[in-house]
Amino acid sequence: MRSTDQLDDFNLPRFVQAQDPVFEWVQEELKAGRKRRHWMWFVFPQFAGLGGSEMSRHYAIRSREEAAAYLEHPKLGARLRTCTQLVLDSKQRTITEIFGHPDNLKFHSSMTLFAQIAPKGSVFHKALDQYFHGIRDDWTLQLLDSKQAQLPTNQG
């Protein structure tokens, strides 16, 4: 487990502050099988470089370490797993029916990011299998690889 100081380096409270007032709605929308409000950026975050909007940049995950810290965070990791499971439970709907476009693409990116961090068999892997035939998002993988290549050799 990371220390609190290390977790704070990633400014994870920005996600908690955004999620807390809307998390009940998020769950209701996912249980109903249709996203209706604007919360995608901070519930299913993507890797930095994929979105151009201010919101997308503000809630972007900037490194593998930040993604791992997000998953380890007691509230954020649990919420991400819960929301992903709710999406998995919408078996009769396509991912586009659940999220619409372009949020279906954001979900694919988010699942790819967290599947790179989580152990095999995680809800993120299951979501990729169920909705994307196990195919990961190429843009996310390329950005992760380029970010990894920028690290000093002792950190890769």
Contacts in CASP RR format, 6 or more apart in sequence:
PFRMAT RR
TARGET T0000
AUTHOR 0000-0000-0000
METHOD contacts of the structure
MODEL  1
MRSTDQLDDFNLPRFVQAQDPVFEWVQEELKAGRKRRHWMWFVFPQFAGL
GGSEMSRHYAIRSREEAAAYLEHPKLGARLRTCTQLVLDSKQRTITEIFG
HPDNLKFHSSMTLFAQIAPKGSVFHKALDQYFHGIRDDWTLQLLDSKQAQ
LPTNQG
1 72 0 8 1.000
2 69 0 8 1.000
2 72 0 8 1.000
6 69 0 8 1.000
7 69 0 8 1.000
7 72 0 8 1.000
7 73 0 8 1.000
10 62 0 8 1.000
10 65 0 8 1.000
10 66 0 8 1.000
10 69 0 8 1.000
10 70 0 8 1.000
12 69 0 8 1.000
12 70 0 8 1.000
12 73 0 8 1.000
12 76 0 8 1.000
14 42 0 8 1.000
14 58 0 8 1.000
14 59 0 8 1.000
15 42 0 8 1.000
15 45 0 8 1.000
15 59 0 8 1.000
15 70 0 8 1.000
15 76 0 8 1.000
16 73 0 8 1.000
16 75 0 8 1.000
16 76 0 8 1.000
18 39 0 8 1.000
18 41 0 8 1.000
18 42 0 8 1.000
18 59 0 8 1.000
19 26 0 8 1.000
19 39 0 8 1.000
19 42 0 8 1.000
19 43 0 8 1.000
19 75 0 8 1.000
19 76 0 8 1.000
19 79 0 8 1.000
22 37 0 8 1.000
22 39 0 8 1.000
23 79 0 8 1.000
25 37 0 8 1.000
25 39 0 8 1.000
26 37 0 8 1.000
26 39 0 8 1.000
26 43 0 8 1.000
26 83 0 8 1.000
27 82 0 8 1.000
27 83 0 8 1.000
27 86 0 8 1.000
29 35 0 8 1.000
29 36 0 8 1.000
29 37 0 8 1.000
30 83 0 8 1.000
30 86 0 8 1.000
30 87 0 8 1.000
30 90 0 8 1.000
30 98 0 8 1.000
31 86 0 8 1.000
31 89 0 8 1.000
33 90 0 8 1.000
33 93 0 8 1.000
33 97 0 8 1.000
33 98 0 8 1.000
34 93 0 8 1.000
34 97 0 8 1.000
34 98 0 8 1.000
35 98 0 8 1.000
35 99 0 8 1.000
35 100 0 8 1.000
35 103 0 8 1.000
40 99 0 8 1.000
40 103 0 8 1.000
40 106 0 8 1.000
40 107 0 8 1.000
41 53 0 8 1.000
41 55 0 8 1.000
41 56 0 8 1.000
41 58 0 8 1.000
41 59 0 8 1.000
41 106 0 8 1.000
42 59 0 8 1.000
43 79 0 8 1.000
43 80 0 8 1.000
43 83 0 8 1.000
44 80 0 8 1.000
44 83 0 8 1.000
44 84 0 8 1.000
44 106 0 8 1.000
44 107 0 8 1.000
44 110 0 8 1.000
44 111 0 8 1.000
45 59 0 8 1.000
45 60 0 8 1.000
45 61 0 8 1.000
45 70 0 8 1.000
45 110 0 8 1.000
45 113 0 8 1.000
46 56 0 8 1.000
46 60 0 8 1.000
46 61 0 8 1.000
46 106 0 8 1.000
46 109 0 8 1.000
46 110 0 8 1.000
46 113 0 8 1.000
46 140 0 8 1.000
47 60 0 8 1.000
47 61 0 8 1.000
47 62 0 8 1.000
47 67 0 8 1.000
47 109 0 8 1.000
47 113 0 8 1.000
47 140 0 8 1.000
47 143 0 8 1.000
47 144 0 8 1.000
47 147 0 8 1.000
48 57 0 8 1.000
48 60 0 8 1.000
48 61 0 8 1.000
48 62 0 8 1.000
48 143 0 8 1.000
49 57 0 8 1.000
49 60 0 8 1.000
49 143 0 8 1.000
50 56 0 8 1.000
50 60 0 8 1.000
50 106 0 8 1.000
50 109 0 8 1.000
50 139 0 8 1.000
50 140 0 8 1.000
50 143 0 8 1.000
51 57 0 8 1.000
51 60 0 8 1.000
61 67 0 8 1.000
61 70 0 8 1.000
61 113 0 8 1.000
62 147 0 8 1.000
63 147 0 8 1.000
64 116 0 8 1.000
64 117 0 8 1.000
64 144 0 8 1.000
64 147 0 8 1.000
64 148 0 8 1.000
67 113 0 8 1.000
67 114 0 8 1.000
67 116 0 8 1.000
67 117 0 8 1.000
68 117 0 8 1.000
70 76 0 8 1.000
70 77 0 8 1.000
70 80 0 8 1.000
70 114 0 8 1.000
71 77 0 8 1.000
71 80 0 8 1.000
71 114 0 8 1.000
71 117 0 8 1.000
71 118 0 8 1.000
80 114 0 8 1.000
81 122 0 8 1.000
81 123 0 8 1.000
84 111 0 8 1.000
84 123 0 8 1.000
84 124 0 8 1.000
84 126 0 8 1.000
84 127 0 8 1.000
85 123 0 8 1.000
87 95 0 8 1.000
87 98 0 8 1.000
87 107 0 8 1.000
87 127 0 8 1.000
87 131 0 8 1.000
88 123 0 8 1.000
88 126 0 8 1.000
88 127 0 8 1.000
88 130 0 8 1.000
90 98 0 8 1.000
91 130 0 8 1.000
94 131 0 8 1.000
95 104 0 8 1.000
95 107 0 8 1.000
95 108 0 8 1.000
95 131 0 8 1.000
95 132 0 8 1.000
96 104 0 8 1.000
98 104 0 8 1.000
98 107 0 8 1.000
99 106 0 8 1.000
99 107 0 8 1.000
105 137 0 8 1.000
107 127 0 8 1.000
107 131 0 8 1.000
108 128 0 8 1.000
108 131 0 8 1.000
108 132 0 8 1.000
108 137 0 8 1.000
109 137 0 8 1.000
109 139 0 8 1.000
109 140 0 8 1.000
111 124 0 8 1.000
111 127 0 8 1.000
111 128 0 8 1.000
111 131 0 8 1.000
111 132 0 8 1.000
111 137 0 8 1.000
112 128 0 8 1.000
112 136 0 8 1.000
112 137 0 8 1.000
112 140 0 8 1.000
112 141 0 8 1.000
113 140 0 8 1.000
113 144 0 8 1.000
114 122 0 8 1.000
114 124 0 8 1.000
115 122 0 8 1.000
115 124 0 8 1.000
115 125 0 8 1.000
115 128 0 8 1.000
115 136 0 8 1.000
116 136 0 8 1.000
116 140 0 8 1.000
116 141 0 8 1.000
116 144 0 8 1.000
118 124 0 8 1.000
118 125 0 8 1.000
125 134 0 8 1.000
128 134 0 8 1.000
128 135 0 8 1.000
128 136 0 8 1.000
148 156 0 8 1.000
END
